[in-house]
Amino acid sequence: MSRGSRALCTLYTATALWHAWCTINTLGYAPLWASVLNMAASVVAVIAIVREYDLADERHEVAALREREGRRNAWPGPPPDDGPPLNDREQDAFDQLAAQFDDPRSNAA
């Protein structure tokens, strides 16, 4: 979360607490509509705090996706694949190695 968002959340929290305090103080002494209006204003401040946190999460997610895409594009040429095909000598060596693992006599169970 950025500094500006933190400052806004602090102001929204202070506003919500102020309106809650005003709501409690006006319940028996002022018209009912004033108390309801203060209560609604404190709820609006809480909604604004939730919105700021959602925006911060979205900004963080977009930044992570951009960084991931940048890393992907940092490599020159096409994306890496399985590599060049094996020549006959390399294929024979691989087959011999694979046969050693497939041989049931080599398993000492």
C-alpha angles and dihedrals in degrees: 000000000000125000091252092054091048091050091049091049090051091051092046090050092050090048092049092050091047092051091046090052090048091049092054093046095048098046097097102020108044133048115287093243090063092055092047091049092052091048091051091048091054090051090051090054091052090050089052091053091052089048092052091052091049091050091049091051091049092049090050092049093049091049091051092049091049091050091049091049090048091053090049091051094045093081114085118234129012121338115279117270134178092298131242119329118266119258120231095267093050091045091053091050090049092048091051091050092047090048090057090057093045094049108104091207091064091062109091101198 
